[in-house]
Amino acid sequence: MDTSEARRPIFEMVGSHSTRSDLEVRREVKFTLPGADLGKLRDILDANCRRLIHNDQISTVRSIYFDDVRLSACRANLAGLGRREKRRLRWYDSLNPGADFFFEIKWRENRITGKHRLQLRASRPLAELSYRQIMNGLMETLPKQHVGRVLVASEPVAIVEYKREHFASADGGLRITLDYDLAFYDQTGKRFITTSFPCRFHDLVVVEGKTPVGRERELQAMLYPLALRVGRCSKYVHGCRLLNLIPSAA
């Protein structure tokens, strides 16, 4: 074997090590709409917003969520703790991940949220790597300030999958996403990424508003004439419940 090939890192960073400015600090407002009419929601958002297209009009988002064996990140969300984090790998539009993906740490401090988002590239398709190789690759590649945050939550728990449509205000400062067709794949105890036997949650539609701090009220104009009630909604928590990883009453 070529020794230079043997020493090749599993992952490499793509582009800047810094997070996009619009992801660093923001407010997120979520509306859960069981059984909503997607056609009507689209018509309203198309009338009030500017549609954003990433590769296609509808994206398929898939994320692997990592936690500890006690599912502490899940339980922190259920308990409503003011300070909490989630760690995930994310890719788009293919059932199994290729070589390009994102690593994200999403954090919350009371009503303010933010996300560290780094683009990575693997030496071969991510789906061919074991979870141990994936974690080793992350430890070798991530900036030092993130390594400890990954070590404390290194167990693969669930893949969360959904369709997403993107909208923005005229100036691009506010964004709304329309998420639906949720599905979850149990990863506990798995050696490799597994996308068999999904647990589907077709009935739930989630509208998320993402705004700079101080512009939350402007979301109402983007959703007019709807008068939606703000609610809590973690897709990861929904997945843990539907996969029976945590009691539904927890």
Number of C-alpha atoms within 10 A of each C-alpha: 5 6 7 7 8 9 8 10 13 19 23 18 16 13 9 9 14 12 15 13 11 14 17 16 18 22 19 19 19 20 17 18 17 12 10 14 10 14 8 10 16 15 11 16 21 14 13 18 22 18 19 17 12 10 9 10 11 16 18 19 18 24 23 22 22 25 22 16 13 11 17 16 21 22 15 15 20 15 10 11 13 12 14 18 20 22 23 24 21 21 21 20 16 11 14 15 19 17 15 20 20 18 19 20 17 17 18 20 12 11 12 15 20 20 21 20 20 21 20 20 17 18 14 13 14 22 17 15 18 14 20 14 16 20 17 14 17 20 17 15 17 18 13 10 8 15 14 10 14 21 15 13 22 19 22 25 26 25 25 25 28 22 19 18 20 20 22 22 19 13 9 12 12 21 23 26 20 21 23 23 16 25 21 27 23 25 21 14 10 13 13 17 21 17 14 9 10 16 15 17 16 13 12 15 23 22 21 20 23 22 25 17 13 9 13 16 9 13 18 13 12 24 19 13 10 11 8 14 10 12 11 11 17 13 15 23 21 19 26 23 16 19 20 11 15 17 10 12 6 8
